[in-house]
């Protein structure tokens, strides 16, 4: 009985010493690392796992050294085996905590609360996916090591290894979809096709990437719904990414109007509107007639904004304002249907009336910047080079 009490006392003393040493190290690191982000993260995230690993390891050594009187007894083997399992689990927890600390320290260098955060979102996406993968690998390895401590499992392992080829084929066929999603998640992380907080259009829905894992992607739709898609969707199905290169985007508002609409006056009204709102980022403001069929013309207003949310509000504002402007100031420009009853041979008097004044054609140099998407402004010239090529001349484009 006295031997058992000595073992218990030794285990308690070892645990107390381990906790004391861990606390001393914790306070020392916290004091020395006040200006170090890595030290701060260590004291916050790795303290508990360090306590558990040190305590269990100290108790195991104390029990092993203080139970020499019970060598070969079943209870000693069971206790030591349980402590070994606890050491493996605590060590895995500590390693995972250290990896999380390193990843959080790396993420802290890249801010996502700035306008141009494309690179930061890319790094964050890769680090988050790597964190999930490393933690999963650590858990699998820890469980494997714990199972291998059982003699029966070690015996089974030899038989399993002999049929690894058949098992591998069966597992691959059974988990084909799961493995496909895992590899697709890794491909998304390092191909830069999509990142966290990217604004995308998928399945006809507009939203942003809220969560990206190895098996699925969560898209937060603009009305706060969540669209859950497998990661393989983004590697096998076309989708729109509005913020792949930058957050600033272009948007359109289209109008079907009568031929009597004064296009230049409407263009000037659009310019006056966007210059009076903070939603416009000052890059693009263009109004053009893009079609003229079926008795009406299609007028397209092209505007730009700093991000997708501002662009949505700006497009709605442009529609509301120009609709009210046409209704109140240019009612003749509202779409209408005409019916003509007369001579198809052109013998009616009004068909021979000459224009009261000659039509003056604009020269290319006289076209306002608001009438051109590719050219005029610096942004338009840059867009022209992207879609045409800087080496081509203006004549070759025509």
ZIZITA-V241670 format. One record per backbone hydrogen bond with DSSP energy under -0.5 kcal/mol. CO is the residue of the C=O (numbers start at 1). NH is the residue of the N-H. If there is no record, write none. Layout:
BEGIN
CO,NH  CO,NH
END
This chain:
BEGIN
1,5  2,6  3,7  4,8  5,9  6,10  7,11  8,12  9,13  10,14  11,15  12,16  13,17  14,18  15,19  16,20  17,21  18,22  19,23  20,24  21,25  22,26  23,27  24,28  25,29  26,30  27,31  28,32  29,33  31,34  33,36  35,37  36,40  37,41  38,42  39,43  40,44  41,45  41,46  42,46  46,50  47,51  48,52  49,53  50,54  51,55  52,56  53,57  54,58  55,59  56,60  57,61  58,62  59,63  60,64  61,65  62,66  63,67  67,70  68,71  70,73  73,77  74,78  75,79  76,80  77,81  78,82  79,83  80,84  81,85  82,86  83,87  84,88  85,89  86,90  87,91  88,92  89,93  90,94  91,95  92,96  93,97  94,98  95,99  96,100  97,101  98,102  99,103  100,104  101,105  102,106  103,107  104,108  105,109  106,109  107,110  109,111  115,117  117,121  118,122  119,123  120,124  121,125  121,196  122,126  123,127  124,128  125,129  126,130  127,131  128,132  129,133  130,134  131,135  132,136  133,137  134,138  135,139  136,140  137,141  138,142  139,143  140,144  141,145  142,146  143,147  144,148  145,149  146,149  147,150  149,151  150,154  151,155  152,156  153,157  154,158  155,159  156,160  157,161  158,162  159,163  160,163  161,164  163,167  164,168  165,169  166,170  167,171  168,172  169,173  170,174  171,175  173,176  175,179  176,180  177,181  178,182  179,183  180,184  181,185  182,186  183,187  184,188  185,189  186,190  187,191  188,192  188,194  195,198  198,200  198,209  199,242  199,243  200,207  201,240  202,205  205,202  206,222  207,200  208,210  208,220  209,197  211,218  214,185  215,231  216,213  217,219  217,229  218,210  218,211  218,220  219,221  219,227  220,208  221,224  225,221  226,228  227,219  227,229  229,217  230,233  230,234  231,234  232,235  232,236  233,236  233,237  240,201  240,242  241,244  249,305  251,303  253,301  255,257  255,299  256,335  257,297  258,261  261,263  262,266  263,267  264,268  265,269  266,270  267,271  268,272  269,273  270,274  271,275  272,276  273,276  274,277  277,280  284,304  286,302  288,290  288,300  291,298  293,296  296,293  297,257  297,299  298,290  298,291  299,255  300,288  300,302  301,253  301,303  302,286  303,251  304,281  305,249  307,311  308,312  309,313  310,314  311,315  312,316  313,317  314,318  315,319  316,320  317,321  318,322  319,323  320,324  321,325  322,326  323,327  324,328  325,329  325,330  326,330  330,333  331,334  333,258  340,342  342,344  343,346  348,351  349,352  350,353  358,360  359,361  363,366  364,367  368,371  369,372  370,287  373,375  375,377  377,381  378,382  379,383  380,384  381,385  382,386  383,387  384,388  384,389  389,392  393,397  394,398
END
